[in-house]
C-alpha cells in the first residue's frame, strides 16, 4: 500500500510538471499587456523596429484598460512602440515600449523579466505546493492512527504546515493574476513570490512575541519556585532564539528590499533574505508541530487491555521516597490500574523502571515498588527494573522483563505529560510497541520541560532536520529567483 501511494504521488508530481511546462510553452507564444487610458475614444499606433518578428493581434477595451495581445511570428528580437491617442484631443497620448525576443521554441520573451505563460507557471507552483501539502496531510493522518510515536509524525505535520502556508500564499498571487491581471502584473507577482517566506514570517511575529513572552514568564516562575538550575533555563533560551531569529529576518528584509532580481547583486540579496526567512519559518513549523504532537500524546486515552504498566523513573528524595514528579507518575499508573480492573476485571502487572543514581540511597525502581506496596498493590505483580539510566534503557530493559513473562504483551508506560511523546518515540526505537499516559504537572513547569523535550527531539534527529532544513530553504529561495532562473532557462534552452 505504501509503495502504491508513493507511485501515485510521483505520478501526480510528474503530471503537474508536464502540464505546467506544456501550458507555459503553448500560452507563451502570446503576451498580453495592460494599458490604463482614460480616453473616451482612442486611436492606436504601432511601430516595429523589425517587421515580421511579432505582431499586435488584438486590442480589447475593459473599462479604462486596454488589453493588447501580441503574438510571436518568427525567431528574433524586435522593439515595439505602442501609442494610444485621445481621438478628441490628439495631443493627449499614452505610450509604451516593449523589447520582445522570440525564442526558437516560439516563446515570446519580454527582455528583462517577463514572458508569456507566467500565470501557468504560478499555477504549476501552486499545484505542486498544494499537492505536497495534501500528501503530508495524508501521511500525518496515517501515522497518527498507525504509528503515532515517531519523529516522522512531527516531520509530516511540520511539512504540512510549511507547504500549507506556501500554497495559500501562491494561490493568492495566482488568483490575483487571473482575476485582476491589469492591477497585478507579472513583475509585481515576481516580487510577491520572492517575498513569500519573509511575509509568512512577518505575519507570525505577533504569535512569536506572545509565545516567547509566555515562555520567559513561566521560566521566571519556575526559577522562583524551584530554584536556579541550568535545566530551568530552556524556555528562556528558546525565547532568545525566537527574538534573535526575528531580528535577523527583519534585518535581512530591510537590507535586501528588492524581492527579486536578475543581476548577480540582486540575486545575492534575494537568496540571503529568502534562505534566512525559510529556515526560520521551518524552525517555527517544527516547534509548532512538536507542541501539537506532545499535547495530543499527553491527552491520549489508551485501551484498557494492558498486560504491563511500566513506570518511568526520575529523581527521588534523600530518604528514598518519590519526589512529587515521580509520585505523579506512580499515581497515574495506579489510576489506570484501577480503571482497567473495574472495566475488565484483569489486573495488569507493574514494571517500575529506574536505576540508582550516585546521590540516591536506593534505586528509583525500589522506591516506586515501596510506594506501590504501600498503596495496597500485591508485591507478586511488581517486577522492578533497576539497571537503567536513560529513558531508552528504561524501554529496552523493561521490554526484556515483559518478554520473560508474556510474548507480545500489551505494555503501557506512565510518565509525566510533557514526556509522553518523546518516550513513545524511544519505546519504538527499543522495539517496544507501547502506549503511554501522562501525569499532570504544575503550569510553570510544563513549558520549560516541553522545551527540553523539543531540544531533545531535534538533537536526536539532527541529520534529518539538517537535510529537510536545506531542502525547505532551497525551494523558496529558488522560487524567489524566478526571473533570473527563467531568463537563464529561456536563453539557453528556449
Secondary structure in CASP SS format (residue, H / E / C, confidence):
PFRMAT SS
TARGET T0000
AUTHOR 0000-0000-0000
METHOD secondary structure of the structure
MODEL  1
X C 1.00
X H 1.00
X H 1.00
X H 1.00
X H 1.00
X H 1.00
X H 1.00
X H 1.00
X H 1.00
X H 1.00
X H 1.00
X H 1.00
X H 1.00
X H 1.00
X H 1.00
X H 1.00
X H 1.00
X H 1.00
X H 1.00
X H 1.00
X H 1.00
X H 1.00
X H 1.00
X H 1.00
X H 1.00
X H 1.00
X H 1.00
X C 1.00
X C 1.00
X E 1.00
X E 1.00
X E 1.00
X E 1.00
X E 1.00
X E 1.00
X E 1.00
X C 1.00
X C 1.00
X C 1.00
X C 1.00
X C 1.00
X E 1.00
X E 1.00
X E 1.00
X E 1.00
X E 1.00
X E 1.00
X E 1.00
X C 1.00
X C 1.00
X C 1.00
X C 1.00
X C 1.00
X E 1.00
X E 1.00
X E 1.00
X E 1.00
X E 1.00
X E 1.00
X E 1.00
X E 1.00
X E 1.00
X C 1.00
X C 1.00
X E 1.00
X E 1.00
X E 1.00
X E 1.00
X E 1.00
X E 1.00
X E 1.00
X E 1.00
X C 1.00
X C 1.00
X C 1.00
X E 1.00
X E 1.00
X E 1.00
X E 1.00
X E 1.00
X E 1.00
X E 1.00
X E 1.00
X E 1.00
X E 1.00
X E 1.00
X C 1.00
X C 1.00
X C 1.00
X C 1.00
X C 1.00
X C 1.00
X E 1.00
X E 1.00
X E 1.00
X E 1.00
X E 1.00
X E 1.00
X E 1.00
X E 1.00
X E 1.00
X E 1.00
X C 1.00
X C 1.00
X C 1.00
X C 1.00
X C 1.00
X E 1.00
X E 1.00
X E 1.00
X C 1.00
X C 1.00
X C 1.00
X E 1.00
X E 1.00
X C 1.00
X C 1.00
X H 1.00
X H 1.00
X H 1.00
X H 1.00
X H 1.00
X H 1.00
X H 1.00
X H 1.00
X H 1.00
X H 1.00
X H 1.00
X H 1.00
X H 1.00
X H 1.00
X H 1.00
X H 1.00
X H 1.00
X H 1.00
X H 1.00
X H 1.00
X H 1.00
X H 1.00
X H 1.00
X H 1.00
X H 1.00
X H 1.00
X H 1.00
X H 1.00
X H 1.00
X C 1.00
X C 1.00
X C 1.00
X C 1.00
X H 1.00
X H 1.00
X H 1.00
X H 1.00
X H 1.00
X H 1.00
X H 1.00
X H 1.00
X H 1.00
X H 1.00
X H 1.00
X H 1.00
X H 1.00
X H 1.00
X H 1.00
X H 1.00
X H 1.00
X H 1.00
X H 1.00
X H 1.00
X H 1.00
X H 1.00
X H 1.00
X H 1.00
X H 1.00
X H 1.00
X H 1.00
X H 1.00
X H 1.00
X C 1.00
X C 1.00
X C 1.00
X C 1.00
X C 1.00
X C 1.00
X H 1.00
X H 1.00
X H 1.00
X H 1.00
X H 1.00
X H 1.00
X H 1.00
X H 1.00
X H 1.00
X C 1.00
X H 1.00
X H 1.00
X H 1.00
X H 1.00
X H 1.00
X H 1.00
X H 1.00
X H 1.00
X H 1.00
X H 1.00
X H 1.00
X H 1.00
X H 1.00
X H 1.00
X H 1.00
X H 1.00
X H 1.00
X H 1.00
X H 1.00
X H 1.00
X H 1.00
X H 1.00
X H 1.00
X H 1.00
X H 1.00
X H 1.00
X H 1.00
X H 1.00
X H 1.00
X H 1.00
X H 1.00
X C 1.00
X C 1.00
X C 1.00
X H 1.00
X H 1.00
X H 1.00
X H 1.00
X H 1.00
X H 1.00
X H 1.00
X H 1.00
X H 1.00
X H 1.00
X H 1.00
X H 1.00
X H 1.00
X H 1.00
X H 1.00
X H 1.00
X H 1.00
X H 1.00
X H 1.00
X H 1.00
X H 1.00
X H 1.00
X H 1.00
X H 1.00
X H 1.00
X H 1.00
X C 1.00
X C 1.00
X C 1.00
X C 1.00
X C 1.00
X C 1.00
X C 1.00
X C 1.00
X H 1.00
X H 1.00
X H 1.00
X H 1.00
X H 1.00
X H 1.00
X H 1.00
X H 1.00
X H 1.00
X H 1.00
X H 1.00
X H 1.00
X H 1.00
X H 1.00
X H 1.00
X H 1.00
X H 1.00
X H 1.00
X H 1.00
X H 1.00
X H 1.00
X H 1.00
X H 1.00
X H 1.00
X H 1.00
X H 1.00
X H 1.00
X H 1.00
X H 1.00
X H 1.00
X H 1.00
X H 1.00
X H 1.00
X H 1.00
X H 1.00
X H 1.00
X C 1.00
X C 1.00
X C 1.00
X C 1.00
X C 1.00
X C 1.00
X C 1.00
X C 1.00
X E 1.00
X E 1.00
X E 1.00
X E 1.00
X E 1.00
X C 1.00
X C 1.00
X C 1.00
X E 1.00
X C 1.00
X C 1.00
X C 1.00
X C 1.00
X C 1.00
X E 1.00
X C 1.00
X H 1.00
X H 1.00
X H 1.00
X H 1.00
X H 1.00
X H 1.00
X H 1.00
X H 1.00
X H 1.00
X H 1.00
X H 1.00
X H 1.00
X H 1.00
X H 1.00
X H 1.00
X H 1.00
X H 1.00
X H 1.00
X H 1.00
X H 1.00
X H 1.00
X C 1.00
X C 1.00
X C 1.00
X C 1.00
X E 1.00
X E 1.00
X E 1.00
X E 1.00
X E 1.00
X C 1.00
X C 1.00
X C 1.00
X C 1.00
X C 1.00
X C 1.00
X C 1.00
X C 1.00
X C 1.00
X C 1.00
X H 1.00
X H 1.00
X H 1.00
X H 1.00
X H 1.00
X H 1.00
X H 1.00
X H 1.00
X H 1.00
X H 1.00
X H 1.00
X C 1.00
X C 1.00
X C 1.00
X C 1.00
X H 1.00
X H 1.00
X H 1.00
X E 1.00
X C 1.00
X C 1.00
X E 1.00
X C 1.00
X C 1.00
X C 1.00
X C 1.00
X C 1.00
X H 1.00
X H 1.00
X H 1.00
X H 1.00
X H 1.00
X H 1.00
X H 1.00
X H 1.00
X H 1.00
X H 1.00
X H 1.00
X H 1.00
X H 1.00
X H 1.00
X H 1.00
X C 1.00
X C 1.00
X C 1.00
X C 1.00
X C 1.00
X E 1.00
X E 1.00
X E 1.00
X E 1.00
X E 1.00
X E 1.00
X H 1.00
X H 1.00
X H 1.00
X H 1.00
X H 1.00
X H 1.00
X H 1.00
X H 1.00
X H 1.00
X H 1.00
X H 1.00
X H 1.00
X H 1.00
X C 1.00
X C 1.00
X C 1.00
X C 1.00
X E 1.00
X E 1.00
X E 1.00
X E 1.00
X E 1.00
X E 1.00
X C 1.00
X C 1.00
X C 1.00
X H 1.00
X H 1.00
X H 1.00
X H 1.00
X H 1.00
X H 1.00
X H 1.00
X H 1.00
X H 1.00
X H 1.00
X H 1.00
X H 1.00
X H 1.00
X H 1.00
X H 1.00
X H 1.00
X H 1.00
X H 1.00
X C 1.00
X H 1.00
X H 1.00
X H 1.00
X H 1.00
X H 1.00
X H 1.00
X H 1.00
X H 1.00
X H 1.00
X H 1.00
X H 1.00
X H 1.00
X H 1.00
X H 1.00
X H 1.00
X H 1.00
X H 1.00
X H 1.00
X H 1.00
X C 1.00
X H 1.00
X H 1.00
X H 1.00
X H 1.00
X H 1.00
X H 1.00
X H 1.00
X H 1.00
X H 1.00
X H 1.00
X H 1.00
X H 1.00
X C 1.00
END
